[in-house]
């Protein structure tokens, strides 16, 4: 009898312990489910706020909010050209900066003729380093720059591992992707602070979110751009300056000409004009955005993935694209 009673007590103790553990696991499970559900709702709200609501409301008067002039770097092709055209369509005067004078003249004349705004351009090759900035600073000395779009960027000729990229290309990436954006902000930001208004858009990349093999230096340079922008926001938002980190994934531009697949428009790979039309609507709303509705979903998925999953997935995708 004593043995039976002891076994019964042991059984009851085990059962109570099991029940308490089950209750604890249920609480943890409920908390995790609620947290993920709330996160999903927040992501849905973010997509609606950034890419649906602005279309239903009256467009922001960019000239009144930020100023009459916009400076766009890397402005003769791709995202930069699309930004210049979109801002001009909303009444903003445009200063184009790029290294090809013939293209600058052609794009400048086309924008002025199409949208009836004032345009000018500055010929500058950012890959040459410090020597290019004094002329830019002098040219902008008496211009009230309201919007700066730091779009100039250098990419590889193809997806490559670090040591196979030529040394000259490595320096070009450092000088254009990192130094140019830094110095352009350094040139125009004091004037914005003095006027207590202005907007800076620094074009980063989806490759900045996680380590991206075969894009090592490029993705690292875009990580700098993202971190630089977010930190500037905390320093200057209180002074009336809107600073945005734009984090696009693939867009149909000459930069991704290495892949025929990526040169075809799709819901994940929009044309530059389509991408920028949505991205401009996020000005004044989001300090860090993918700019385009499908890219917003990709950004959320990328940041949620474990690093090892991202690395394997992107390696597979890149090998397929190559």
N, C-alpha and C positions, 0 to 999 in steps of 0.2 A: 504493500500500500504506500509506504514511504517513497518507494521508487517511482510509482505512478504519479504521486502528488508532485514530486520533484520535476518529473517530465512535463506535467501540466503547467507548473509555474514557469519552466524554461520556455515552453511553447508560447505562453502568454507574453513573456518578456520579449521573445523574438518577434511576435506578431505586433506588439506595441512599437518596437523599434522599426520594424518594416513599415508600419502605417505612418510613423512620423517622417521616415525618409521619403515615402511616396508623397506625402503632403508637401514636403520641402521641394521635391522635384516638380510637383504641380505648380507651386508658386514660382519657381525659377522659369518653368516653361511658359507660364502665363505672362511673366514679366518680359521674357524674350520675344514672345509673339506680339505683345502690345508695343514693344519698342520697335520691332521691324515694321509693324503695321503703321505706326506713327511716322516712321522714316519714309515709308512708301507714300503716305498721304502728303508729307512735306515735299517729296520729289514731284508728285503730281501737281501740287499747288505751284511749285516753282516753274514747271513747264507752262502752266496756264498763265501765270503772272508775267512771264517773260515773252511768251510767243503767241498768246491769244489775246489777252487784255489790251496790250498796246495797239493792236490792230483795230479794236473796237472803239478806242478813244481818239480824240483829236491829236494829231501829231504835235510833238513838242516843237516849239519855235526855237531852233538851235541857235540862231543868231541872237535872239533876245536873252537866252539862257547862258550862252557861253561867249559869244563874240562873233565878229564879222569874218574873221579869217581862220582857215584851217591849214595846217602844214601836214603833208602826207609824204612819208619816205617810202622808197620802193614803189613809186606811184605810176609807172608806165606799163605795168602788167598785173594780172591776177588780182589778188585781194586789195592791193594798194590802189590800183586804177579804179576798181569798183567802189572803194571808199571815196575817192575823189569825186567820182561821178554822182554817187548817192548824196554826199554832202552838198555838192553843187546844185542838185535837183531841189534841195531844201533851202536854197538861197545863200549858202555860205561861199564866200570867195576862197579860192584855192591856191596854195603855193605847193608846187610839185618838187620833190627832190629825188633825183636818180642820177645814174652815171652816163646815160646815153642822151646827148643833147638833141639829136634828131628825133628820138622818140618823145622826149620832153616837149619839144616844140609842137609835135603833131598832137599829142594828147592835150596839151594846154589849149591849143587853138580849137580843138574839137569840143572841149568842155565849155569854153567861152561862147562858142557859136551855138551850142545846143541849149545851154541853160541860162545864158545871158548874165553870167557872173564875171567878176574880174578874176583873172588868173595870171600867175607868173611862175617861174621855175628857177631852181638852183641846180646847176650841174655839180655833182659831188660823188666821188668814188670812195665810199666809206672804208674799203679794204686798204686804203693808203695810210690809215692811222691818223695821228693827231693833226697832221698838216691840213686836213680838210675842214676843220671846225672854225678857225678864225674867219674865213670868208662867209660861212653860214651865219655865224654870230653877227657879223657886220650887216649882212643882207636883211636880217630879221630885227635889227636894232630898233627900228621905228615902226614895227608892225605889231599890232595888238593881237597876238595869236590867241584865239579862243579854244581851238581844238588841235591837238597833236596826235597823229596816228603813226606810231612807230611800227612800220610794217616791213622795212628793209630786212632781208634775210638771205642767208646762203645755205644751200643744202648740198648733199653729195651728188655726184654724177649718177650714182647708183647706190643701193643699200650695201654697206661695206663694214667690215670690222675695223677697229681703230687704226691698227698699224698699216693697213692697206690704203688708207687715205693719204694723199700726198701732203707734205709739210706745208706747201703754199696754201692748200685748201684749208688746212687746220687753222692757219693764221687768218684766212679770210673769214672763217666762221667766228673766230674770237673777235675780230675787229668789227664785223658787220652785225652779228647777232647780239653781241654783248656791249661792246664799246659804243657803237653808234646810238643805240637806244639810251644808254646812260648819259651820253653827252648831249643828245637832243633834249632830253628832259632837263638837264642842267642849264641849257641855253634858254628854254622858254618858260620854265616854271617860275623863276623870280617875277616875271611880268604878270603871270596869272595870280600869284600871291598878292602882288601890289594892287591889282584890280579886284581881287577877292572873287574871282570866277574863272572857270576854265575846265577843260576835260582832256585827259590824256588816255589814249587807248594803246596799250602795249600788246602786240600780237605774239602770243606764246604758241603752244602746240599741245595737242593731246599726248604727245610722246613725253611731255614733262611730268606726267602724273606718276609714272612708274619707271624703273630702269628699263631702257629699251635697246636691246642688243641690235647691232648693225646700224644704229643711229647714235652711237655713244656720245660724241662731242656735240652733235646737233641737239639731241634731247637734253643734254646737260646745259647747253646755252639757253634753251627754252625754259628749263627749270629756273635758271637765274632770272629770266624775264618775268616769270610768274611770281617768284618770291619777291623780287624787286618791286613789282607793281603792288602787291598786297601790303608790303611794308610801307611804301609811299602813301597808300591810302590812310593808314593809321596816323601818319605824320601830318597830312595836309587836308584831310576831309573837313576838319574844324575850321579851315580857312577858306572854305567855299570851292575847293578843287575836287572834281570827280575824277578818280583814277581807276581805270578798268584793266583787269587782266583778261584778255580774250584768248580762249583755249580751243581753237578749232582742231578737228580731225582732218581727214583728207578732203580737199576741195579741188575741183578741176582747174588746175593752173599749169603753167610750164614747169613749175618746180617738181611735179611728179610725172614728168614726161617719160621716166624710165619704165613706166608700166602702162600698157595699153588698156588694161582692165580699169585702172583708176582714171583714165582719160574719158571714160564713158559716164555720163551723168546718171545718178541713181538717188534713191531717197537717203542713202548714207553719204554719198559723194555729190554734193550740189555744185552747180555752177557758181563762180565767184560772185556774180551779181545777185543771185538768189541768196547766197549766204550773207552777203553784206547788207542786203535789204532788211533781213531780220536782225542782224547784229546791231545795226544803228538804232533800232527800236529799243535796245536794252540800255542805251546811254542814259545815265541818270537813274537807272533802276537797279542794276546788278554790278557790283564791283569785281566779280569773277564769274564769267559765263563762257559756255561753249559757243554762244552766239546763234546757233541754229537748232531747231527743235530736235532733230534726230541726233545731233551731236551732244545735246544736253543729256539725252538718254545714254549715249555712249560714255560720256564723262562720268555719270553716276555709276554705271556698270564697271567701268575701269577702276574707279576709286574703291569700289566694294570688293573687287577681286583680290585674293591673296597674291602676293608678289610672284610666287613661283608659278601660279596658274597664268598670270599675265605674260610672264616671260615665255612659257611654253606656247601659249596661244599666239603671241605676236611673232615668235620665231616661225611657227607654222604658216601664218598668213604671209609673212615676208618671203619665205621660201616659195610659196605659191605665186606671189606677185612677180618674183624674179624669173 
